[in-house]
Amino acid sequence: MEDLGPAQAVVKTAVDQFQTHLRGLGRERADLIQQDLDAVLTRLREMKSRFQAQLTLDLGEAAESAEGLSALDKRRLTIRRVKEKKIEDLFKDWTEWFERTRLMVDDPNPYVDVKAVFVG
């Protein structure tokens, strides 16, 4: 039977170095993911602005209150508020989903399974 002492002595160091390497790769990947997320969130904000601009084109500027408005203008204001809420909710949901799904698990000690040790 071979003496496994020399092989066992280097396994801990090798695993520690590999975990350090994996953490570095994880940080690099997280930075790339953050850049992509920032770009997506910028596009979402731009799209939301376009939706709101279209709403203004369709229904006119929003009145501060319904006081003094005709029945037709009150109805238009109600429709506008409902659509504004839908737009707000839609883009809030998209933003939250992108932020939630881009998160990577930040494990300070990534799992390493040693399959073989070669000493020579």
N, C-alpha and C positions, 0 to 999 in steps of 0.2 A: 504494500500500500504506500502511495506517495505521501510525502509530507505536505499538507495543505497550508502550513503556517505562512509561507511567503505569499501565497495567493490571498489568503484571508487578510493579511496585513495591508494589502493595497486596495481591497474592495471599498472600504469606507472612504478613502481619499478619492477614489475614482467616482464613487456615487456622489460625494460632496461637490466635486468639480463639475460633474454632469448636471446636477441640480442647479448650480450657479449658472451654467451655460443655458439651461432651459429657462430660468428666470429672466435672463438677459433677452433671450428670444421672445419671451412673453411680453416684456416691456416694449420691445421694438414693435411687435404686432399690435399691442394695445395703442401705441402712438399712431400707427397707420389706421387702425379702426376709428380712433378719435378724429383723425383728419377726414375720413369718409363720412362719419356721423356729422361733423360740422358742415360739410358740403350739403348733405341731405337736409339738415335742419335749415340751412340758408335757403335751399330750394323750396322747402315747405313754407317758410315765411313769405317768400316771393309769391308762391301760389295762393296763399291765404290772402295776401294783399290784392291779387287779381280777382279772387272770388268776391272780396268786399267791394272792389271797384265796380264789378259787374252788378252787384246788388244795388249800388247807388245809381248806376245807369238804368236799371230796371225799375226801381221804386223811388228814385229821388233821394235827396238828403234826408237824414233822420231828424225828426222834430224832437225837441227836448221833452215835451209832454203832449198829451192828447187834448189838452185844454184849448178851446177855441177852434178846433179843427172840424171840418165838415165830416159827415159820416163816411164818405169815400176816403178822405185823408186819414181818418182814424183806422179804417180797415187796412189801408196801405201801411200805416205805421205798425199795426199788429202783425201783418204778414212779414214786414221787414224785421221786426224783433224776433219772430220765430225763426226766420232764415238766418239772421245773425247768430242766434244761439246754436243752430245746427252747424253752421260754419265753424264757430268757436269750438264746439264739442268735437267735430270731426278732426280738426287740426290738432287739438289737444290730445286726442286719442292716438293719432299718428305719431306725434312727437314723443309721447310717453312710450309707445311701442318700440320705436327706434332706439330710444335711450335704454329701455329695459333689455332689449335683445342684443345690444352690442356689448353689454358688460361681459367681461371675461372673468373667470374665477382666478383670483389672485392668490395662489397657493405658494407660501414661502418655502415649502418643501415638496416640490412635485414628486409624485410616485415614480420610483425607478425600480424596475424588476431586473435583477442581474441574472442572465441566462447562462453565461459561461465566463470563465476566467482563464486567460492564457498567460502562462509565465514561461519565459524562455530566455 
